[in-house]
Amino acid sequence: MQMNGGGRSALSTIIAGGLVLAPIYLAVLLMLKAMRSLSTIFGPLAKLLPRWLPGAHILSLLLVLIVCYFTGYAIRTRIGHAIWEQIERSLFQRYPAIHS
């Protein structure tokens, strides 16, 4: 079955949307998994908070956000940027189509 120009455009648009949304979806899943793991650790500490407040979830979300913040902050420093570029080079050097 051959696609006309409109079908090819629609397919490439769907693929492009999937390539944009897939990393976002995976990042959200990873954050939720980290929060679930941290909720078990923060369980005893959360008992100090009122019952109506989902303390373990809030504390785990705060910790995940703090780690994301400090990671982003570290990457923006000169040393962090150099380390990140080295990681990118070592990972993407094998794939010339991805390498910018």
C-alpha positions in Angstrom: 0.0 0.0 0.0 1.5 3.3 -1.1 0.9 6.5 0.9 0.3 9.8 -0.8 2.0 12.9 0.3 -0.6 13.7 2.9 -0.4 10.2 4.4 3.4 10.4 4.6 3.2 13.8 6.3 0.6 12.5 8.8 2.8 9.5 9.6 5.9 11.5 10.1 4.0 14.0 12.2 2.8 11.1 14.5 6.3 9.7 14.7 7.7 13.1 15.6 5.1 13.6 18.3 5.9 10.2 19.7 9.6 11.0 19.8 8.9 14.1 21.7 6.4 12.6 24.1 8.2 9.3 24.8 11.1 10.9 26.8 8.7 13.0 28.8 6.5 10.0 29.6 9.5 8.0 30.6 10.9 10.8 32.8 7.5 11.1 34.6 7.4 7.3 35.1 11.0 7.4 36.5 10.1 10.2 38.9 7.0 8.4 40.1 9.0 5.2 40.7 11.6 7.2 42.7 8.8 8.8 44.7 7.2 5.4 45.4 10.6 4.1 46.6 11.2 7.1 48.8 7.7 7.0 50.3 8.6 3.8 52.0 11.7 5.4 53.5 9.8 8.5 54.6 6.9 6.6 56.1 8.1 6.8 59.7 8.9 10.5 59.4 5.6 11.2 57.7 3.8 9.9 60.8 4.9 13.0 62.6 2.7 15.1 60.2 -1.1 15.3 60.5 -3.0 12.3 59.2 -4.9 14.2 56.5 -1.6 15.3 54.9 0.0 12.7 52.6 3.3 13.3 54.2 5.3 10.4 52.7 4.3 11.5 49.2 5.0 15.1 49.8 8.4 14.5 51.3 9.4 12.1 48.5 8.3 14.6 45.9 10.3 17.3 47.6 13.4 15.2 47.7 13.0 14.2 44.0 12.6 17.9 43.1 15.6 18.9 45.2 17.8 16.3 43.5 16.6 17.5 40.1 17.3 21.1 41.1 20.8 20.4 42.3 21.6 18.2 39.3 20.5 21.0 37.0 22.5 23.5 39.0 25.6 21.4 38.9 25.3 20.9 35.2 25.3 24.7 34.7 28.6 25.2 36.4 31.8 25.1 34.3 33.0 21.8 35.7 29.5 20.2 35.5 29.1 21.4 31.9 32.5 19.9 31.0 31.6 16.6 32.7 28.2 16.5 30.9 29.9 17.2 27.5 32.3 14.3 28.2 29.4 12.0 29.0 27.6 13.1 25.8 30.7 12.5 23.7 31.3 9.0 25.1 27.6 8.0 24.7 26.8 9.5 21.4 30.1 9.1 19.6 28.9 5.6 18.6 25.8 6.9 16.9 26.7 9.4 14.2 23.1 10.1 13.3 22.4 11.3 16.9 25.6 13.2 17.3 25.0 17.0 16.8 
